[in-house]
Amino acid sequence: MLPEEKARVKIDKQLRNAGWDIVARNEYLPNSTSAVKEALMGGNTESDYLLFIDGKAIAVVEAKREENPLGDEVKKQAEDYAVSPQDWYGLWFEKLIPLVYMANGNKIYFKNMLVENSDYEELSQMHSPKKMLQSIGKKSEYGALPLIEKRGLRDCQYRAEVKFEESLKMGNKKNLAVLATGSGKTYLACLAAYRLLKATYL
């Protein structure tokens, strides 16, 4: 495995741990909290990851091999992407992707492009969708719901929670889960309530 690939494995894990769904650009779904790999940018370039909430680009992540010190050259590359989104991308701010991250698998640096003369700060972990929205002073009713992991859930519970959250994002306020006796409906209700309380502004 090449050094760049080793770093990407670690960065993918950091993003998933923060609630981001890692997808190829042809797999992107607008209602998901997605980190799109090799996203097309202006000037016939590609950012390593472009993060979306509610169908709007909120952050660029520039990924490098672990040995890369993430210096000025990487900062310029990442910030150039932030000001050159494709015309068809949904955006939170006109002609700007507000948050910039640099990562090499071991270190993560972050800058808010909305804060004038701000510098990069080192993070211990990648920001969650909700934290990114807070950083730019925006809210989303359900768009910040993080990726749900199947781990620990029965197949029927996982499918029910995924469909429930998809329904919420489509504007359906009333939902009914129909599962067999003993399939874990109480646990599912607790899981849904926990995720809504933790990740949304309700």
Secondary structure, 3 states (H helix, E strand, C coil): CCHHHHHHHHHHHHHHHCCCEEEEHHHCCCCCCEEEEEEEECCCEEEEEEEEECCEEEEEEEECCCCCCCCHHHHHHHHHHHCCCCCCCEECECCECCEEEEECCCCEEEEECCCCCCCCEEECCCCCHHHHHHHCCCCCCCCCCCCCCCCCCCHHHHHHHHHHHHHHHCCCCCCCCCCCCCCCHHHHHHHHHHHHHHHCCC
